[in-house]
Amino acid sequence: MKIENIRYYTSVILLVFFFFLLPASLIALGITKFFDINEKFRHIVFLATYTIIVFWGLRFYIPRMRGVI
């Protein structure tokens, strides 16, 4: 693997991991308020939401950011 590809994948993965924290937390907050989920299960809802959004983001952004970064 070229160093160029390693730099590209590292930058896109870090972008996806850090920039989807806020939307995942807002969606998880909405889910916990709408379904009246207890506080001790709130972190499980956040982790599930964050995992789904990050997998979607990696699947969507890795091929599309090739010419940008």
C-alpha positions in Angstrom: 0.0 0.0 0.0 1.3 3.4 -0.9 1.9 6.0 1.8 -0.5 8.2 -0.1 -3.3 5.7 0.4 -2.5 5.3 4.1 -2.6 9.0 4.6 -6.0 9.2 2.7 -7.6 6.4 4.7 -6.3 7.7 8.0 -7.6 11.2 7.4 -11.1 10.0 6.2 -11.5 7.6 9.1 -10.5 10.3 11.6 -12.9 12.8 10.0 -15.8 10.3 10.2 -15.0 9.3 13.8 -14.8 12.8 15.2 -17.4 14.7 13.1 -20.2 12.1 13.7 -20.0 12.5 17.5 -22.4 15.4 17.8 -25.1 14.0 15.4 -25.0 10.6 17.1 -25.4 12.2 20.5 -28.3 14.3 19.4 -30.0 11.3 17.8 -29.4 9.2 20.8 -30.8 12.0 23.1 -33.9 12.1 20.9 -34.4 8.3 21.0 -34.0 8.3 24.8 -36.5 11.1 25.2 -39.0 9.7 22.7 -39.0 6.1 24.1 -38.5 7.1 27.7 -35.3 5.0 28.2 -33.7 4.8 31.6 -30.5 6.7 32.3 -28.4 3.6 32.8 -29.2 2.5 29.2 -28.5 5.8 27.6 -24.8 5.0 26.9 -25.9 1.8 25.1 -28.2 3.7 22.9 -25.5 6.2 22.1 -22.9 3.5 21.3 -25.4 1.7 19.0 -26.4 4.9 17.2 -22.7 6.0 16.9 -21.7 2.7 15.5 -24.4 2.7 12.9 -23.7 6.2 11.8 -19.9 5.6 11.6 -20.3 2.5 9.5 -22.6 4.4 7.2 -20.2 7.3 7.1 -17.2 5.1 6.3 -19.1 3.3 3.6 -20.3 6.6 2.1 -17.3 8.9 2.5 -14.3 6.7 1.7 -15.0 6.4 -2.1 -16.4 10.0 -2.4 -13.6 11.9 -0.7 -10.8 10.5 -3.0 -10.4 13.7 -5.0 -11.0 16.1 -2.2 -8.4 15.1 0.4 
